[in-house]
Amino acid sequence: HFDAAALAFFDPNSVDLRDSAHDDNEPRRNIIAMTPGKVNIIFVVYVEHFTQDDKELIRIISARKADKREVKIYERNLSR
């Protein structure tokens, strides 16, 4: 799952949302994206960190196949 999750960040149609339910210690984000070469839409939870020299690092917390509600969010974004 994590290989596909890393590719989610390259989907130009991805939907990136703040995860306010789990935002206590570090600002988490959710991304809903299509995996390349497949017809699977995935849901990824991640956090962004910046190094001292301002390089962005992304830590993937979890990745799974998107549920029906998340697929609808992704599809709604495509129609914009």
C-alpha positions in Angstrom: 0.0 0.0 0.0 2.8 2.4 0.8 4.3 2.4 -2.7 0.9 3.3 -4.2 0.4 5.8 -1.4 3.6 7.6 -2.3 2.3 8.0 -5.9 -1.0 9.5 -4.7 0.9 12.9 -4.3 1.4 13.0 -8.1 -2.3 12.7 -9.0 -3.3 16.2 -10.4 -6.9 15.4 -9.5 -6.2 14.5 -5.9 -8.3 15.9 -3.1 -6.2 17.1 -0.1 -8.0 17.7 3.2 -7.0 18.7 6.7 -7.7 15.9 9.2 -9.2 17.9 12.0 -10.2 14.8 13.9 -6.6 13.8 14.6 -4.9 17.2 14.7 -3.8 17.3 18.3 -0.1 16.7 18.3 0.8 17.2 14.6 -1.2 18.6 11.7 -2.4 15.6 9.8 -3.7 15.6 6.2 -5.8 13.3 4.1 -5.4 12.8 0.4 -7.8 11.0 -1.9 -6.2 10.0 -5.2 -6.2 7.7 -8.1 -3.3 5.2 -8.3 -1.5 5.3 -11.6 -2.1 2.4 -14.0 -5.0 1.1 -11.9 -8.6 2.1 -11.4 -8.2 2.2 -7.6 -8.9 5.3 -5.6 -7.0 5.4 -2.3 -7.2 7.3 1.0 -3.9 8.3 2.6 -3.2 9.9 5.9 0.0 11.8 6.2 1.9 14.6 8.0 4.3 17.2 6.5 7.6 18.1 8.2 10.2 20.6 7.1 13.9 20.1 7.7 16.1 22.9 9.0 17.0 23.8 5.4 13.3 24.0 4.4 13.1 20.6 2.6 9.6 19.1 2.7 9.3 15.6 4.1 6.1 13.6 4.0 5.5 10.8 6.5 2.7 8.5 5.5 0.7 7.3 8.5 -1.7 5.0 6.7 -3.1 4.1 3.3 -6.1 2.1 2.2 -8.6 1.7 -0.6 -11.1 4.6 -0.5 -14.6 3.9 0.8 -17.7 4.9 -1.1 -18.0 8.3 0.5 -14.4 9.1 -0.3 -14.8 7.9 -3.9 -17.7 10.3 -4.3 -15.6 13.2 -3.0 -12.9 12.4 -5.5 -15.4 12.1 -8.4 -17.1 15.4 -7.4 -13.7 17.0 -7.6 -13.2 15.7 -11.2 -16.4 17.4 -12.4 -15.1 20.9 -11.4 
